[in-house]
Amino acid sequence: MIQTKNFGIVMRILGFDIGISSIGWAFVENNELKDCGVRIFTAAENPKTKDSLALPRRNARSNRRRLARKKSRLIALKHIISKEFNLNYKDYVAEDGNLPQAYQGKLESPYKLRYQALNEKLDKKDLARVILHIAKHRGYINKNAKNSKDSEKGKILSALKNNSLKLQNYRSVGEYFYQEYFQKFKENTKNFIKIRNTKENYEHCVLASDLEKELKLILEKQKEFGFKYNEKFIDEIIKITFFQRPLKDFSHLVGLCTFFENEKRACKNSYSAWEFVALTKIINELKSLEKITGEIVSSDNIEKILNHILEKGNISYKKFREYIKLDEKIKFKNLKYNKENAENTKFIEFKKLTEFKKALKEHSLNQEQLDEIASHITLTKDNDKLKNILEKYNLSKEQIQALSEIEFNDHINLSFKALKMILPLMKKGLRYDEACKELGLKTKSNDQKFDSLPPFCESIYAQELSNPIANRAISEYRKVLNALLKKYGKMHKIHIELARDIGTSKKLREAIEKEQKENQEINAWAIKECEKFSLKANSKNILKLKLWREQNEFCIYSGKKITIEHLKDEKALEVDHIYPYSRSFDDSFNNKVLVFTKENQEKRNKTPFEAFKDNQEKWNTITALAQKLPYKKSQKILDENFKDKKQQEFISRNLNDTRYITTLIAKYTKEYLNFLPLSNDENLNLSSGEKGSKIHVQTINGMLTSVLRHIWGFSKKDRNNHIHHAIDAIIIAYSTPSMIKSFSDFKKNQELLKAQLYAKKITDEDYKHQAKFFEPFENFRKKIETKIDQIFVSRPPRKRARGALHEETFLSQKQVIKEYASEEGVKRALECGKIRKIGTKYVRNDTMVRIDIFKKENKFYAIPIYTMDYALGVLPDKIAVSGKENNIPKKWKTIDESYEFCFSLYKDDLILIQKSKMQEPEFAYFKSFGISTVSICIEKHDNKIENLTLNQKLLFTNAKEENVQAKSLGIQNLKTFEKYIITPLGEKIKAKIEPRQNISLKTSKKYGL
């Protein structure tokens, strides 16, 4: 049993399992689980693409700006051309989406006109069209282009190069396009080749500089042919057509130094930053090797390694070994030896440093100047501005040009001032933390503690996190934590485990999701195989089958085939810890193999190498089989230099998640929250890490939670329902140092007892009696299951009016008449807000923000409200009506005083609902509203299909394992339809009757304007 009392104090512990869209929580007091729950929220990312939710808005804003600038240039050109050619400006302006007068009727192709312009005088209207055509499609402007390995950019550059070579045979781009592609058929088709590029096709990309030459040539040729215009006309046309605004720099967005609040952070690609990163990796590797060899590398050697990196831009493991004179028998821990000449792999590599050195070549600049230049390249994105800045340094024109083509991004957390102080000590062999301690550098701290956690955006750590996914998770964590503190009071400890995907890149999150999916598929396969072979589908047999499959059905130690009969025989096979658990404290899947019992008895409490090295034939077999396994597992099997781990290392490793984001949440919580003392004499005024301070916030390693979940019989994790988050939180809450030690002792004792059993020192009965099941207290699993059955999953409603006002596609009158059967149908669709009219075009609504529920004569009605309505600031007054009359949509009814307003529903609002055949009402979350069917979609709170009651089955008629929902649920004849408020802890409160709220889009203050 776990002891949670300390110096006579009854311990109060909170456990949190934090994911990108979920919070599992548990409250343990005096070793008793008092409360637990789950909070589910939408992740701040697109669930399909994993892109930021801000990306569509950012792209749309970028497109609006681009189009506005293009329009501005064309307007300016039209004014100049109209004045110079004595044309009517209005003839070139599109009104209400209609084609401008100048472009109506039968016209010659602009490509043909561009070709003719080189050979004969054009009519003034045709010349105007030529100028505007080139201005609209002005080519690729590479004034601020940087060297990049972006695949899309690579396609563009390839097309540009190809077309530049072809252009050598033509006078202009227009002539090239006209003669090569104009009215030419695609091969083996009757379709013409498109001259303009289509989406993701850059075949006809040309440089703006080539188009500029063409426009100049055309205007000069037309002048020769007798066209008259003033002296400045050509220059004005060229200047406006190919104008590109100077790019802004990003200096105002750079964060502040961890140690010096008035100092900006250093750019990631600078000599000082490269030195810092290199020294960090060098020293960490040396400290790791020191534990094996006992040898300390001199500061002179560290300096030589660093100079090698700064000179070459990289260093291989092989070269690193030479510098530190490392014994050939000792392998590098983080290097995969799964290929020939593995140590030729780069230990440290700075590709940007190589690029920087290549651009600079020979120079006389000092490091401070080099750091300044790197900062300018990082922050100044406009090449003309950058070149002007670089001219103040002792650089040639060639060097300035080469440097302006380099692309540098990102910053580290330290300023150049801090680096200048820290680097000399690191060169002496001190780790980063040791150097900071010796210098007395301390991070920002907070002077005031609170009984509840203040918003993260108001904390001293706000600038350290820009990841929207992590920010949302922290925000929801704070809501749940503060609700628990309000309900139960102060705590002694808070235990936190973060999902692997929080704070990671899109690519890594996709990889994690793929791995989880593969694990689910393997587990599902193992369960099916158990049924197929008439095996109990328990965790032991599932593990055996997974290992059997991974090992291609062979015993790793003997090389013999493992048959189905062996799997059915409980005594034939055993799961062995490659590194004995009593010596490694490693219970992970990567430390397990399926072997014959006889082989395991022979191996005993040794590693495979220790047990079988003297039998060369056997060791050769093991080596061959191991190489077919995943790399990490094969390395453990073939390890010749294993050293025993101490139990304290195991406890420390599992009570410390060192990932940056986990550490940040822990620091944020420690820094601002009041805790109860862990001992009677504890000084709570001490800062975290100060001598005498206690650990009130513990970060838990996810591997421990996984192992304990398996040991305690909760190994089946159904990711379709949400309750598993609470189970993890409970395990996390119970993950105290004493519990982890007890677990470690239990596993170690099991292994030692097994060794005694094999040595026939104890009987089977003695083994069964002494290898007692490990759990925190009696009937632990049963009590936990009883508690989690009481959970009601909490969801925050999504009330923000955000997103596009309408869908991107503009529809013609002809298209909407076809959709709504007649002009009268279109009129009705407009009246009820199904579609909107913008100019002469039509658009469909985009996001439905809420529905307003009304009641009349015991029937319920809904009015949908979209983002467009919020933008207009006018509350709709027509209730949705389904069906058609005379083949057109029915007219929606306008509400009057006889309709009683009930409430507004946003996505994920909690409702109490009862259909006519149901015995009693049930709670559900509102998901969406369908205007064509005038029905709602709702979802069960925990998304768990197994515990559906008969009454709930009448409601959730569309229930599937992945989605327990009711779709197309009509609202008009519901017996009960009420709105509830859900607290972060899952407590349900009936919503108060309130008047109908007005609508408008909220605007945020624009800083810096």
C-alpha positions, 0 to 999 in steps of 0.5 A, spaced: 500 500 500 502 507 498 503 511 504 501 518 502 502 521 509 508 525 510 510 528 517 503 526 519 500 530 514 494 528 510 497 528 503 492 532 497 494 530 490 492 532 483 493 528 477 493 531 470 493 528 463 494 533 458 493 532 451 492 537 445 484 536 446 483 533 452 484 534 460 484 528 464 484 529 472 484 526 479 484 528 486 487 523 491 486 525 499 489 520 504 490 515 499 483 515 497 480 517 490 475 523 492 474 525 485 476 524 477 473 527 471 475 529 463 474 535 459 474 535 452 475 541 447 477 542 440 484 542 438 487 549 435 488 545 429 485 543 423 483 535 424 484 533 417 490 537 415 493 538 422 494 545 419 493 551 424 486 554 424 489 561 423 492 558 416 486 559 412 485 566 415 492 568 414 492 565 407 485 569 405 488 575 408 494 575 404 490 574 398 486 580 399 492 584 400 495 581 394 489 582 390 488 589 393 495 591 391 494 588 384 488 592 383 491 599 385 497 598 380 492 597 374 487 603 376 494 607 376 495 604 369 488 605 367 488 612 369 495 614 365 493 610 359 487 613 358 490 620 359 495 619 354 491 615 349 485 619 350 481 613 352 475 613 356 477 611 363 470 608 365 471 603 359 476 599 363 473 599 369 468 593 371 462 595 374 458 590 379 462 584 376 460 585 369 466 585 364 469 592 362 466 595 356 473 595 353 473 588 353 466 586 350 465 584 343 470 580 339 477 581 340 484 579 338 488 574 343 493 579 347 498 574 345 497 575 338 497 582 339 504 582 343 507 578 337 504 583 332 506 589 337 514 587 335 512 588 327 507 593 326 503 599 329 497 597 334 491 601 335 491 605 341 486 600 344 490 594 342 496 597 345 492 599 352 490 591 352 497 589 351 500 593 357 494 591 361 495 584 360 503 584 361 501 588 368 496 583 370 501 577 369 507 580 370 511 574 372 516 571 377 519 577 381 525 574 385 528 581 388 527 578 395 528 571 393 532 567 398 536 560 397 531 555 399 529 547 398 522 548 398 519 543 393 514 548 390 519 553 389 524 548 386 518 547 381 518 554 379 525 555 379 526 549 374 521 552 369 524 559 369 531 556 367 527 552 362 523 558 359 530 562 360 533 558 355 528 557 350 527 565 350 534 566 347 531 564 340 526 569 341 525 577 341 520 577 347 516 572 352 510 574 348 513 572 341 515 565 345 508 564 347 505 566 341 509 561 336 510 556 341 503 555 344 498 559 341 492 555 338 497 549 338 493 542 340 495 538 346 499 531 343 494 526 341 488 531 343 483 536 340 484 541 346 489 547 345 495 548 350 493 553 355 498 558 355 497 561 362 499 556 368 494 552 372 494 550 379 500 547 381 503 547 374 509 552 373 511 550 366 510 557 363 513 561 369 517 566 366 521 572 370 518 579 371 525 581 368 524 578 361 517 581 361 519 588 363 524 587 357 518 585 353 514 591 355 520 596 354 521 593 347 514 593 345 513 601 347 520 603 344 517 599 337 511 602 337 514 609 338 518 607 332 512 605 328 509 612 329 506 612 336 507 618 340 507 619 347 510 623 352 517 622 355 516 620 362 510 615 359 515 609 358 518 610 365 512 611 369 508 604 366 514 600 367 515 603 374 508 602 376 507 595 372 513 592 376 513 595 383 514 591 389 513 594 396 519 593 400 518 588 405 518 589 413 523 587 418 521 582 424 525 586 429 518 588 433 516 580 433 523 578 437 522 575 444 526 577 450 532 574 453 531 569 459 536 572 463 536 580 461 529 583 460 531 589 456 535 584 451 533 581 445 534 574 443 540 572 439 538 569 432 539 562 431 543 562 425 549 566 428 556 564 430 555 565 438 548 561 437 552 555 433 557 555 438 552 555 444 548 549 440 555 545 439 558 546 446 551 543 449 551 537 444 559 536 445 559 537 453 552 533 454 555 527 450 562 527 454 558 527 460 554 521 458 561 518 456 564 520 462 560 515 466 562 509 462 570 511 461 571 515 467 575 520 463 574 527 463 576 531 456 580 537 457 578 544 455 583 544 450 580 538 446 573 541 447 576 548 444 579 543 438 572 540 437 569 546 437 574 550 432 573 544 427 565 545 427 566 552 426 571 551 420 568 545 417 560 546 419 560 539 421 563 533 425 562 526 424 562 521 430 568 518 427 572 524 428 569 526 434 572 519 437 579 521 434 579 528 438 577 525 445 581 518 443 575 514 445 576 506 446 573 503 439 569 498 444 565 503 446 559 505 442 555 512 442 548 511 445 545 516 440 548 513 434 544 507 430 549 502 428 545 499 423 549 500 417 556 500 414 561 506 417 555 508 421 560 513 425 561 517 418 554 520 420 554 527 422 554 528 430 553 535 429 552 539 423 550 546 421 548 547 414 546 554 415 554 555 417 556 552 411 552 556 407 554 563 411 562 561 410 561 560 403 558 567 402 563 570 406 569 566 403 575 570 405 574 576 410 577 580 416 570 580 420 570 579 428 565 574 431 561 580 434 560 583 427 559 576 424 553 576 429 551 583 427 551 580 420 547 574 421 542 578 425 541 583 419 540 577 415 535 574 419 530 580 420 531 584 414 527 581 409 527 586 403 534 585 399 535 592 397 535 594 405 539 588 407 544 590 401 544 597 404 546 595 411 551 590 409 555 596 405 557 599 412 561 592 413 568 591 410 565 586 404 565 586 397 559 587 392 560 579 391 560 578 398 554 582 399 550 579 393 551 572 396 549 574 403 543 577 401 541 570 398 541 567 404 535 565 408 535 565 416 530 564 421 528 563 428 531 565 435 534 562 441 532 564 448 538 567 450 541 574 448 548 575 445 549 579 452 548 572 455 551 568 450 558 572 451 558 571 459 556 563 458 560 561 452 567 562 456 565 557 461 562 552 457 568 552 453 572 550 460 567 544 460 561 546 464 554 544 462 549 550 460 546 549 467 552 549 471 555 555 467 548 559 469 549 557 476 556 559 477 555 566 473 549 567 478 544 568 472 537 567 474 530 566 470 525 571 471 521 570 477 514 572 480 514 575 487 506 573 488 503 567 489 495 566 488 490 561 491 488 560 483 492 560 477 492 566 473 492 566 465 498 564 462 498 570 457 499 574 464 505 570 466 512 571 466 512 565 461 507 568 456 513 570 451 516 563 451 510 560 447 507 561 441 504 554 439 496 555 439 495 548 440 499 548 447 496 555 449 489 552 448 491 546 452 494 550 458 488 554 458 483 548 459 488 546 464 488 552 468 480 552 468 480 545 470 485 546 476 482 553 478 475 549 479 478 544 483 482 549 487 475 552 488 471 546 490 477 542 494 482 548 497 489 548 496 493 542 494 500 539 497 502 536 490 500 536 483 502 531 478 502 532 470 503 528 464 503 531 457 501 527 451 507 527 446 504 531 441 503 537 445 508 543 442 510 538 437 510 540 429 505 538 424 509 533 421 511 530 428 504 530 430 502 526 424 507 521 425 505 520 433 498 519 430 500 514 425 504 510 430 498 510 435 493 507 429 498 502 427 499 500 435 491 500 435 491 495 429 496 490 432 492 490 438 486 489 434 490 483 430 492 480 437 485 480 439 482 476 433 488 471 433 486 470 440 479 468 438 482 464 432 487 460 436 482 459 442 486 463 447 484 468 452 484 475 450 488 477 456 494 482 456 499 476 457 497 473 451 496 479 447 503 481 448 506 474 447 502 475 440 505 481 438 512 479 440 511 473 436 509 477 430 515 482 431 520 476 431 517 473 425 515 467 429 522 465 432 525 464 438 530 470 439 535 466 443 534 459 440 533 460 433 527 455 433 520 456 430 515 458 435 508 454 433 501 455 435 501 449 439 507 453 443 503 459 444 497 455 447 502 451 452 502 456 458 509 453 460 512 453 453 514 460 452 515 466 457 516 474 455 523 475 457 526 482 459 532 483 455 536 487 460 534 484 466 529 488 470 532 487 477 538 491 473 535 496 468 528 497 471 526 497 464 519 494 463 518 497 456 516 493 450 523 494 447 526 491 452 521 484 451 522 478 447 518 472 447 522 466 448 522 458 450 522 457 457 528 453 457 532 459 454 530 464 459 532 459 465 539 458 461 539 466 461 537 467 468 539 474 471 543 476 465 543 480 459 543 476 452 551 477 451 553 475 458 549 469 458 550 466 451 557 470 449 561 463 450 557 459 445 559 462 438 554 458 434 548 461 439 551 468 439 551 468 431 544 466 431 542 471 436 545 476 432 542 474 425 535 474 428 536 481 432 538 485 426 531 483 423 528 487 429 527 494 430 533 498 432 532 500 439 531 492 441 536 489 437 541 494 440 539 492 447 540 484 445 547 485 442 549 490 447 556 488 450 557 493 455 551 494 459 551 497 466 546 496 472 542 502 473 540 504 480 533 504 483 533 511 484 535 513 477 529 509 475 524 513 480 528 520 478 527 518 470 519 517 471 518 523 475 521 527 470 519 529 463 524 534 461 520 536 455 520 543 454 513 544 454 512 540 460 517 544 464 514 550 462 507 548 465 510 545 471 514 552 472 508 556 471 504 552 476 509 552 481 511 560 480 504 562 481 500 557 485 499 557 493 501 550 496 500 546 502 507 545 506 509 538 505 513 538 511 511 542 518 517 546 517 517 547 510 518 555 508 513 556 502 517 563 500 522 559 497 523 559 490 523 553 486 530 550 486 532 554 492 536 550 497 530 547 502 525 548 497 520 542 496 517 539 489 510 541 489 509 540 481 511 533 479 512 531 471 510 524 470 514 520 464 508 517 460 512 510 459 510 509 467 503 511 466 503 506 460 506 500 464 502 501 470 495 502 466 497 495 464 499 492 471 493 494 474 488 491 468 487 498 464 491 496 458 485 496 453 485 503 451 479 505 447 481 512 444 474 512 441 471 514 448 474 519 453 474 516 459 481 513 458 483 520 460 481 520 467 484 513 468 491 516 466 490 522 471 488 517 476 494 513 475 498 519 475 495 522 481 498 515 485 505 516 481 508 518 488 516 516 489 514 511 494 509 508 489 514 508 484 519 504 489 514 499 491 512 498 483 520 497 482 521 493 488 515 488 486 518 487 479 525 486 481 522 481 486 518 477 481 524 476 477 528 474 483 523 469 485 522 466 478 530 465 478 529 462 484 524 457 481 528 456 475 534 454 480 528 449 484 530 453 490 522 455 491 516 451 489 511 453 484 506 454 490 511 458 494 512 462 487 505 464 487 504 466 494 510 471 494 509 474 487 503 478 490 499 482 485 502 489 486 496 495 487 496 501 491 490 499 495 486 493 496 480 492 490 484 498 487 481 496 480 474 495 482 473 502 486 476 506 480 471 503 475 466 505 480 468 512 480 469 513 473 462 510 471 460 516 475 464 521 470 460 526 466 465 529 460 465 536 460 466 540 454 466 548 453 461 551 448 464 554 442 461 561 442 466 565 438 464 568 431 469 566 427 471 564 420 469 566 413 463 570 412 461 565 406 464 560 401 469 562 396 465 560 390 461 566 387 455 563 383 451 566 377 444 567 377 443 562 372 447 557 377 442 559 383 436 559 379 438 551 377 439 550 384 432 553 387 428 551 381 426 558 379 427 566 380 422 565 386 426 560 389 432 564 389 428 570 392 425 565 397 433 563 399 435 570 399 429 572 404 431 566 409 438 567 408 440 561 405 444 564 400 447 571 400 447 576 394 454 580 393 453 585 387 450 581 381 453 574 384 451 569 389 454 566 395 453 560 400 453 561 407 460 558 411 460 557 418 453 557 422 455 560 429 449 558 433 441 557 433 436 560 437 430 556 439 423 558 440 417 555 442 410 556 440 404 551 442 408 546 445 412 546 439 420 548 438 423 552 432 430 554 430 433 560 427 440 559 424 445 564 425 451 565 420 458 569 421 455 573 415 449 575 420 454 577 425 458 581 420 451 585 418 449 585 426 442 584 424 438 578 428 435 574 423 427 573 424 425 567 420 424 560 423 427 554 418 422 550 415 423 544 411 420 541 405 418 544 398 412 547 395 411 547 387 418 544 387 421 551 390 423 551 398 418 553 402 417 560 405 420 560 412 416 563 417 417 570 420 417 570 428 412 574 432 410 576 439 406 569 439 413 565 439 417 565 446 424 565 446 427 559 449 435 559 449 441 560 444 445 553 442 452 554 440 456 547 438 458 543 444 452 546 448 449 541 453 442 540 452 437 535 456 432 532 451 427 527 450 423 524 444 416 522 445 418 514 446 423 515 451 422 514 458 426 520 461 430 525 458 437 524 457 443 529 456 447 530 450 452 535 446 449 539 441 453 538 434 450 541 428 443 544 425 441 542 418 437 547 415 434 542 409 431 537 414 430 542 420 434 537 425 439 537 430 445 532 431 447 531 438 453 526 441 453 522 447 458 526 453 463 520 453 462 517 446 462 510 449 457 505 446 458 499 451 454 503 456 448 505 452 441 504 456 435 502 452 432 509 453 439 512 450 438 507 444 432 510 443 435 517 442 442 515 439 439 512 433 446 513 429 450 510 434 457 507 432 463 505 435 467 511 433 461 516 434 455 515 439 451 520 435 443 522 433 443 525 426 437 528 423 433 529 430 427 533 429 426 538 434 419 540 433 415 535 437 420 534 442 417 532 449 423 536 453 428 540 450 432 544 455 439 548 455 444 546 461 451 549 463 457 544 464 462 546 469 470 544 467 469 539 472 462 536 469 457 539 474 450 540 470 447 547 472 440 548 468 441 555 464 437 561 466 432 564 462 435 570 458 433 575 453 435 574 446 442 576 445 444 581 439 450 579 434 456 583 432 463 581 430 468 583 435 474 587 433 481 586 437 485 592 438 490 593 433 497 594 436 502 598 433 498 602 428 
